[in-house]
Amino acid sequence: MAHVFTVGELTQALRDVVEGNFPLVWVKGEVSGLARPTSGHVYFSLKDAEAVLSVVWFRRTREAQAAGGVHPLTGEVCEAGPVLLRDGASVLVAGRLTVYPPRGGYQLVAELVEEQGAGALALAFEALKRELAGLGYFDESRKMAVPRDPRRVAVITSPRGAAVRDFLRLAAEAGAGAELRIHPVLVQGAQAPAQIAAALDAASAEGWAEAVCLVRGGGSLEDLWAFNTREVADAVFRATIPVVSGVGHEIDVTIADLVADRRAATPSHAAQGLWTPRRILAQRLDETEAALLAAGGEFLTRREGRFAELRRALLWLSPARALERLAERHASACGRLTRAGEALLARRGEALDGLAQRLERAMGPGVLGARAEAGAARLEALRRDLERAAQGHLERNEVRLERLQARLAAIDPEAPLARGYGLVRVRRSGVFLRGPDEVRPGDLLDIRVQRGEVAAVVAPGGESAPRDGNAARGRSKA
C-alpha cells in the first residue's frame, strides 16, 4: 500500500532534498518586490525573463557584510562595504536553497549579495577555472602534504587587516610554539596580484618556511578578485613549499583556494588547521601520561612475575640447593645400598649353605681322594701333550724361518754387488739404467758398487767416460 504523506511530512521531505542537493548556489537576476520590515530582515525576489525566486537576507548576515563586523556564520571579520539594494538592480546572490513550510514554497537564504557588475566577474571566474582545470592546476596528485604543527610559517597578507590579527591570535593560542614571518602585500586592487605572486616566489626561494599561508578576510567578489587572477594561480602552482589558502568567508571560493595544497574556509580555519589547540595537546599529554603509567605498571607487574619465576628457578639451580639434593639422593642411595647389601648377603649366605651341603654330599673325604688321584694322572698326560705340541711348533717355525731367509737373500738388490756387479742410476731421471736406449750423450750417471759410488758421463758413441775427463772416484757409502 502506498505511503500517505501529511502536508508537513511531504514539505519536510522536499526541504531535505532541496537543502541536501543545493547547499550553496550562485544566482543572478533583477531585484523586485524589495521589502524591509522592522525586524531588519530584507525580503525580495530575483527574476529574469523566465522565472521568479524568493530571497530572504537575514539581518545579522546583512549587517556583518555591510558594517564590517563579525560574520554570524563564519566568525570572520567582514571587510566589505554596504550593499544598496533597489528594485530593478542587477545582483549576484550566494546562498542556500530551502523550503519554507508555512507557505509551502522554496526560497533562497542569502549569505552574500554582490552589486551590479559582479556577474561579469563570475563569468570570468568560471572561464579561468575551466582553463586551469584543463591544465591540471587543481589535480590532487600534484598537491603537497601540509605538515601538522609546523614550526616556521610564512604569512602573506595585509598587515593592517583584521584577518591577520585573528590569524596571529589563534596561532599564539595553539600548537607548541611557532615562528611566523609576515610578507606584507596588498590584498585588493590592481597591484595586489603582482605583490602576492612575488611574495609567494620569495617564500619559496628562501626555503625557510615549512608552509606558506595566504590570509585575507571576507569581501565581495570584486574585493577578492586578486586571488582569482592567473598571476596568483601560477605563483601558487609553482610554489615549492605547501600553500594554505585562507581567503574570505566560508562561502567564498577563489581560484587560489582551488590551486592551493589546502583550502581553509576562513583565515581562522587556516590557523586552526595548521596548529592543534593547546587544550587538545594537554588532553593528549594527559592521555599519553595515563597510558604510559598504565603500561609502566603492567610492565612492572610482568617483570615482577618473571622475577619470581627466575628466583624460584635460581633457587632450584643454585649450588647449595644442588648439594642439598645430592645429599638427599646420597642418603637415599646409601640406605638402598645397605638394604640391598644385607639382602644380598642373606641370599648369598643361604646359597652358600646350600652349596656347602651339596659339596659335602658330592665330595666327601672318600670321594675327594679318588678324584684327586685321577686328576693328577690326567694333568700329567696333558703336560706331556703340551710339551710335544710346543716342540713340534718350534721345529716347524724354524724350518719356515730358514726358507724365508733364503728367499730374502735371493731378492736382496745389494747381493750382486758383492760379486762385482753395479747399479747404474741416470741422474737426470732418477731411475736405474736397464738399456743403452735410456741415456743420451752427456747424461750424468751414478754407478753404485759394493763399497761406494762412481760418477760417470755418457760419451758420444755410447761409451761412458769419467766425469770432467778425470778417473772415476769412489765415494764411501754413508
C-alpha positions in Angstrom: 0.0 0.0 0.0 1.4 3.4 -1.0 2.5 5.7 1.9 0.2 8.6 2.5 2.1 11.8 3.5 0.9 14.5 5.6 1.5 18.0 4.3 4.1 18.6 6.9 5.9 15.3 6.1 5.9 16.0 2.4 7.1 19.5 2.9 9.9 18.4 5.2 11.0 15.7 2.7 11.1 18.2 0.0 13.1 20.5 2.2 15.7 17.8 3.0 16.0 17.1 -0.8 16.4 20.7 -1.7 18.9 21.6 1.1 20.9 18.4 0.5 21.4 19.0 -3.2 21.8 22.8 -3.2 24.0 23.6 -0.1 25.4 26.7 -1.9 24.3 28.3 -5.2 25.1 31.5 -7.0 22.0 33.1 -8.6 22.0 36.3 -10.7 18.9 38.3 -11.5 16.9 41.5 -11.1 15.7 42.7 -7.7 11.9 43.1 -7.4 9.4 43.3 -4.5 12.1 44.7 -2.1 10.7 44.8 1.5 12.5 46.0 4.6 10.3 45.2 7.7 11.1 46.4 11.2 12.7 43.0 12.0 15.7 44.1 10.0 15.5 41.2 7.6 15.4 42.0 3.9 12.9 40.2 1.5 13.0 40.5 -2.2 12.6 38.4 -5.4 15.1 37.6 -8.1 13.6 37.5 -11.5 14.6 37.1 -15.1 12.5 36.6 -18.3 11.6 33.0 -17.3 11.1 32.7 -13.5 11.0 34.4 -10.1 12.9 33.2 -6.9 12.0 34.4 -3.4 15.1 35.6 -1.4 15.4 36.3 2.3 18.5 38.2 3.6 18.6 38.0 7.4 19.6 41.0 9.4 22.7 39.6 11.1 24.1 38.3 7.8 23.4 41.6 6.1 24.9 43.7 8.9 28.0 41.5 9.1 28.7 42.2 5.4 27.6 45.8 5.5 29.3 47.1 8.7 32.5 45.0 8.6 31.5 43.2 11.8 31.9 39.6 12.7 30.1 37.3 10.3 27.4 35.3 12.3 28.2 32.0 10.4 31.9 32.1 9.9 33.2 34.2 12.8 35.4 36.2 10.4 35.7 39.9 10.2 33.9 41.3 7.1 35.8 44.0 5.2 33.1 44.7 2.5 31.0 47.9 2.4 27.2 48.1 2.5 25.2 46.9 -0.5 22.5 49.3 -1.7 19.6 47.2 -2.9 16.8 48.7 -5.0 14.1 47.4 -7.3 15.4 46.8 -10.8 19.0 46.4 -9.7 21.1 43.5 -11.2 22.7 41.5 -8.4 24.5 38.2 -7.8 23.4 36.3 -4.7 25.2 33.4 -3.0 23.1 31.4 -0.6 21.4 28.1 0.2 18.1 26.8 -1.1 15.5 25.8 1.4 11.7 25.2 1.7 9.6 27.5 4.0 7.0 25.1 5.5 4.3 27.8 6.5 3.9 28.9 2.9 5.0 25.6 1.2 7.4 27.4 -1.1 11.1 27.3 -1.7 13.3 30.3 -1.2 17.0 31.4 -1.3 18.6 32.3 2.1 21.2 34.8 1.1 24.7 34.6 2.6 26.3 37.2 0.3 24.9 39.8 -2.1 27.1 41.4 -4.8 26.0 44.5 -6.6 25.8 45.1 -10.4 29.0 44.2 -12.2 29.7 41.0 -10.2 28.0 38.9 -12.8 30.8 39.6 -15.3 33.4 38.7 -12.7 31.6 35.4 -12.0 31.7 34.6 -15.7 35.4 35.4 -15.8 35.9 33.3 -12.7 34.3 30.3 -14.3 36.2 30.7 -17.5 39.6 30.8 -15.7 38.5 27.9 -13.5 37.8 25.8 -16.6 41.1 26.7 -18.2 43.2 25.9 -15.1 41.3 22.7 -14.5 42.2 21.6 -18.0 45.9 22.3 -17.3 45.8 20.2 -14.2 46.2 23.1 -11.7 43.5 21.5 -9.4 44.7 17.9 -9.5 45.1 16.4 -6.1 48.0 14.3 -7.3 50.3 17.3 -7.6 49.4 18.8 -4.2 51.9 18.6 -1.3 51.0 17.5 2.2 50.8 20.3 4.7 52.8 19.5 7.8 51.0 19.3 11.1 52.1 21.8 13.8 54.8 23.5 11.6 57.5 25.4 13.5 58.1 28.0 10.7 55.2 29.6 8.6 55.3 32.4 6.1 52.1 34.5 6.1 51.2 36.5 3.0 48.6 39.1 3.9 47.9 42.8 4.6 49.5 43.7 7.9 46.7 46.1 8.7 43.7 43.8 8.1 41.6 42.3 10.9 42.1 38.8 9.4 45.8 38.7 10.1 45.2 39.8 13.8 42.7 36.9 14.1 45.2 34.5 12.5 48.0 35.6 14.8 45.8 35.3 17.9 44.8 31.7 17.1 48.4 30.9 16.2 49.6 32.1 19.6 46.9 30.0 21.4 47.6 26.8 19.6 50.5 24.4 18.9 53.7 24.1 20.8 55.1 27.4 19.6 55.8 28.5 16.0 57.8 31.3 14.3 55.8 33.4 11.8 57.3 35.6 9.1 54.9 38.2 7.7 55.2 39.1 4.0 53.2 42.4 3.7 51.2 42.7 0.5 48.1 44.4 -0.9 45.2 42.0 -0.9 42.9 44.2 -3.0 43.3 46.4 -6.0 45.2 46.3 -9.3 48.7 46.0 -7.7 47.7 43.1 -5.4 48.1 40.1 -7.8 51.7 41.0 -8.6 52.6 41.6 -4.9 51.0 38.3 -3.8 52.8 36.4 -6.6 56.2 38.0 -5.7 55.7 37.1 -2.0 54.9 33.5 -2.9 58.0 33.3 -5.1 60.1 34.9 -2.3 58.9 32.5 0.3 59.7 29.5 -1.9 63.2 30.9 -2.8 64.0 31.5 0.9 63.2 27.9 1.9 62.8 28.9 5.5 59.2 28.2 6.0 57.6 24.7 6.3 54.3 26.1 4.9 53.1 29.4 3.4 49.6 30.8 4.2 47.5 33.3 2.2 45.3 35.2 4.5 42.5 37.7 3.7 39.2 38.5 5.3 35.8 38.3 3.5 34.5 40.7 0.9 32.7 41.0 -2.3 33.8 39.1 -5.4 35.4 42.3 -6.6 37.3 42.7 -3.3 38.6 39.1 -3.6 39.4 39.3 -7.3 43.2 39.4 -6.7 43.0 35.8 -5.6 41.1 34.9 -8.8 43.8 36.0 -11.2 46.0 33.9 -13.4 49.1 35.6 -12.0 48.4 34.4 -8.4 47.3 31.0 -9.6 50.6 30.5 -11.4 52.6 31.5 -8.3 50.7 29.1 -6.1 51.1 26.3 -8.7 54.9 26.8 -8.9 55.5 27.1 -5.1 58.0 24.6 -3.8 56.5 24.6 -0.2 52.9 23.7 0.7 50.5 26.6 0.3 47.4 27.0 2.6 44.7 29.4 1.3 42.6 31.1 4.0 40.8 33.7 1.9 37.3 35.2 2.5 34.3 33.6 4.2 33.3 30.0 4.2 31.1 30.5 1.1 33.9 32.3 -0.8 35.8 30.0 -3.1 38.7 31.6 -5.1 41.0 30.3 -7.8 43.8 30.4 -5.2 41.8 28.1 -3.0 41.5 25.5 -5.7 45.2 25.6 -6.7 46.5 25.6 -3.1 47.6 22.5 -1.4 44.9 23.0 1.2 41.9 25.3 1.3 40.7 26.7 4.6 37.2 28.2 4.8 38.4 31.3 6.6 41.7 32.7 8.0 40.7 31.4 11.4 40.2 27.9 9.9 43.6 28.2 8.3 45.3 28.8 11.7 43.2 26.0 13.3 44.2 23.6 10.5 47.9 24.3 10.9 48.2 24.0 14.7 46.5 21.8 17.3 44.7 23.7 20.1 46.6 23.7 23.4 43.7 22.1 25.2 43.8 19.2 22.9 47.6 18.9 23.2 47.2 19.0 27.0 44.5 16.3 26.8 46.7 14.2 24.6 49.5 14.7 27.1 47.3 13.6 29.9 46.1 10.6 27.9 49.7 9.7 27.0 50.8 10.1 30.6 48.0 7.8 31.8 48.7 5.3 29.1 52.4 5.4 30.0 51.7 4.9 33.7 49.4 2.0 32.9 51.9 0.5 30.5 54.6 1.0 33.2 52.5 -0.6 35.9 51.7 -3.5 33.6 55.4 -3.8 32.6 56.5 -3.9 36.3 53.8 -6.5 37.1 55.0 -8.7 34.3 58.6 -8.2 35.3 57.8 -9.0 39.0 56.1 -12.2 37.9 59.0 -13.1 35.7 61.5 -12.2 38.5 59.6 -14.5 40.9 59.8 -17.3 38.3 63.5 -16.7 37.8 64.1 -16.6 41.6 62.4 -19.9 42.0 64.4 -21.3 39.1 67.6 -19.9 40.5 67.0 -21.4 43.9 66.3 -24.7 42.3 69.5 -24.4 40.2 71.8 -22.9 42.9 74.8 -24.9 44.1 73.6 -25.0 47.7 70.3 -26.4 46.6 72.0 -28.8 44.2 74.2 -30.0 47.1 71.2 -30.5 49.3 69.5 -32.6 46.6 72.7 -34.6 46.1 73.0 -35.2 49.8 69.4 -36.3 49.8 70.0 -38.6 46.9 73.2 -39.9 48.5 71.5 -40.7 51.8 68.7 -42.4 49.9 71.1 -44.4 47.8 73.1 -45.3 50.8 70.0 -46.6 52.5 69.0 -48.6 49.4 72.6 -49.9 49.0 72.7 -51.0 52.7 69.4 -52.8 52.4 70.4 -54.4 49.1 73.8 -55.4 50.5 72.1 -57.0 53.6 69.6 -58.8 51.4 72.4 -59.9 49.0 74.5 -61.2 51.9 71.5 -63.0 53.3 70.7 -64.6 49.9 74.4 -65.5 49.3 74.6 -67.0 52.8 71.7 -69.1 52.2 73.0 -70.2 48.7 76.5 -70.9 50.3 74.9 -73.0 52.9 73.1 -75.0 50.2 76.3 -75.3 48.1 78.3 -76.5 51.2 75.7 -79.1 51.8 75.8 -80.2 48.2 79.6 -80.2 48.2 79.8 -82.2 51.2 77.4 -84.8 49.7 79.2 -84.8 46.4 82.8 -84.6 47.6 83.2 -86.2 50.9 86.6 -87.4 52.1 86.4 -90.7 50.2 85.3 -89.1 47.0 87.9 -86.4 47.1 90.8 -88.9 47.4 89.8 -90.9 44.3 89.1 -87.8 42.3 92.4 -86.3 43.3 94.4 -89.3 42.0 92.5 -89.3 38.7 93.0 -85.6 38.3 96.8 -85.8 38.9 97.1 -88.5 36.3 95.1 -86.5 33.7 97.2 -83.4 34.5 100.4 -85.3 33.8 99.1 -86.6 30.5 98.1 -83.1 29.5 101.6 -81.7 30.4 103.3 -84.3 28.2 100.9 -83.5 25.3 101.6 -79.8 25.7 105.4 -80.3 25.6 105.2 -82.4 22.4 102.9 -79.8 20.7 105.3 -76.9 21.7 108.3 -78.7 20.4 106.6 -79.5 17.1 105.5 -75.9 16.7 109.1 -74.6 17.3 110.5 -77.0 14.7 108.0 -76.0 12.1 108.7 -72.3 12.6 112.5 -72.8 12.4 112.1 -74.5 9.0 109.8 -71.8 7.8 112.2 -69.1 9.0 115.1 -70.7 7.1 113.1 -70.7 3.9 112.2 -67.1 4.3 115.8 -66.1 4.9 116.9 -67.9 1.7 114.2 -66.1 -0.3 115.1 -62.7 1.2 118.8 -63.3 0.4 117.8 -64.1 -3.2 115.9 -60.9 -3.8 118.4 -58.6 -1.9 119.4 -55.9 -4.5 122.8 -55.4 -3.0 123.7 -59.1 -3.0 125.1 -59.0 -6.6 127.3 -56.0 -5.6 129.4 -58.4 -3.6 130.0 -60.4 -6.7 131.3 -57.4 -8.7 128.1 -56.1 -10.2 127.0 -52.4 -10.0 123.7 -50.5 -10.1 123.6 -47.6 -12.6 121.2 -44.7 -12.0 120.5 -41.9 -14.5 120.8 -38.7 -12.6 118.5 -36.8 -14.9 115.5 -39.2 -14.5 116.5 -40.8 -11.2 115.8 -44.4 -12.5 118.1 -47.3 -12.8 119.6 -47.9 -16.2 118.3 -51.1 -18.0 119.4 -50.4 -21.6 121.5 -48.0 -23.7 118.4 -46.5 -25.2 117.5 -44.9 -21.9 120.5 -42.5 -22.0 121.9 -39.9 -24.4 125.4 -38.4 -24.7 126.3 -36.1 -21.9 123.9 -37.7 -19.3 125.4 -38.0 -15.8 125.4 -41.5 -14.3 125.8 -42.6 -10.7 127.2 -46.2 -10.5 126.8 -47.9 -7.2 129.2 -50.8 -6.2 129.6 -52.6 -3.0 131.8 -50.1 -1.3 130.7 -46.7 -2.7 129.5 -44.9 -5.8 131.2 -43.8 -9.1 130.1 -40.8 -11.2 130.3 -41.1 -15.0 129.2 -39.3 -18.1 127.8 -40.9 -21.3 130.4 -40.3 -24.1 129.5 -39.8 -27.7 129.1 -43.1 -29.5 127.6 -44.8 -26.4 130.8 -45.1 -24.4 130.8 -43.6 -20.9 133.8 -41.6 -19.6 134.6 -40.4 -16.2 133.1 -37.0 -15.4 135.2 -34.0 -16.4 137.7 -36.4 -18.0 139.1 -37.5 -14.7 139.3 -41.0 -13.4 136.3 -42.3 -11.6 136.4 -41.7 -7.9 134.8 -44.0 -5.4 132.6 -42.4 -2.8 132.3 -44.1 0.5 128.7 -45.2 1.3 127.1 -43.0 4.0 
